[in-house]
């Protein structure tokens, strides 16, 4: 059985023609240049991240709550709370004295979501 040699094709990043690796069949999209491969990987990751936004939203809050730990049975020194991406108006130590750490993480998460919608102009829930 004669083997069919692959045809040249243009790199999806730099558009230079290259000969694809025979073992890759029709799956190879970029040339052998590491910069092209890195850029292609970055684009594919961005595409996947845009398609799967809910995956990260659900995991993000759960991971922050895990860092805080379970709610304390008695009043004690608050655990270290993960840093919020927005800067609150009140100092964090004041907030931690008045609000339990787990509740503070949830409140900050909701504030981040609201600020993100305000920045992008999105009004629908997804």
N, C-alpha and C positions, 0 to 999 in steps of 0.2 A: 504494500500500500504506500503510495508516494505521499510524502509529507508536503503540505502546502506552506510555503514560506509566507510570513505575514507581510502585508503591504506597509509602506511608509504612511505615517499619519502626522498631522500637526499636533504639537503640544497644546493642551488647553490653556496654558498660562502664557508662555512666551511665543507661541504660534510658529516655532521653528519645527521643521520636519525631522522626525526621528524614526528609527526602526524599532518597533516594540519587541519586547522579550517574547520568545516563542512560548515559554511556559505560562505567560499571562493571558494568552489567547486574545480576546477582544476587550479585556478589562483595563489594560494600561492606558492611562489618560495623559500622563506627563512624560517628558523626556527624562534623561538620567541626571539632570541638573538638580542638586539638593535644594536650591532656592525655589524651583518650580514645584518640587514635591512638597515642601513646607507650605507654600502658598496654597496649593491644592488641598492639603490637609486642613489648613485654616478655614478655607471656604466651605469645605464639607462639614466641618464642626459647626460653623456659624449657621449653615442651613439646617443641620440637625437641631441645634439649640432653638432656632426660631420655630421649628415645627413642634418641638416638645417643651414649650414653656411651662406647662402645668407640672411637669416632672420636677423641675427645679423649685417651683413655688411651694409645692407640698413638702419637699425635702428640706428646704431652707429653714422653715419655721421649726420643723421637728428637730433638726440638728441644733438650733439655738436653744431650744427647750432642754435638750439632753445636756448641754453644757452647764445650764443652770442647776439641773438636778430636780429632785422631787420637792414639793412644797414642805417647808419645815413644820414640825408639829408644835414647836415652841418658838418664841421670838429669839433670834440669835443674829450674829453678824451675817449680813447678806453675802452670798457667794459671789464670785466674780461673774459679772453679767457680760455677755458678748457685746462688742462695740456695735453701735447703731450706725447706719450709713448716713443718717441725717443728724444734724446737731440740734438737740433739744434746747429750749429756751431756759429751763431750769437746770441747775447743776445735777449731775447724776446721783451724787450722794444724798441730796435732798429727796429726789424721787425714790431712791431705794429705801429711805427711812419711812416714807409714807405708803409706798406701794410694794407688795411682795415681788420678788425678782421674776417669778414666772409670769405674773401679770404685766410687769414692765416690758418683758420681751415681746409679749403678744401685742401690747399697745404700740410699741415701737415698730413692729412688723406692719401693723395696720396703717400707721402713719406713713411708712415707706411706700406702701401700696397706693395710698391716696395721693402722696406727692408725685409718685411715678405717673399716675393717671393724669394729674394736673399738668405735668411737663409734656407728656405725649399728646394730650388732648383727647385721650380715649375715654368714652363714657360707658361702653358696654362691659358687661361682666363676662369673663371667659375663664 
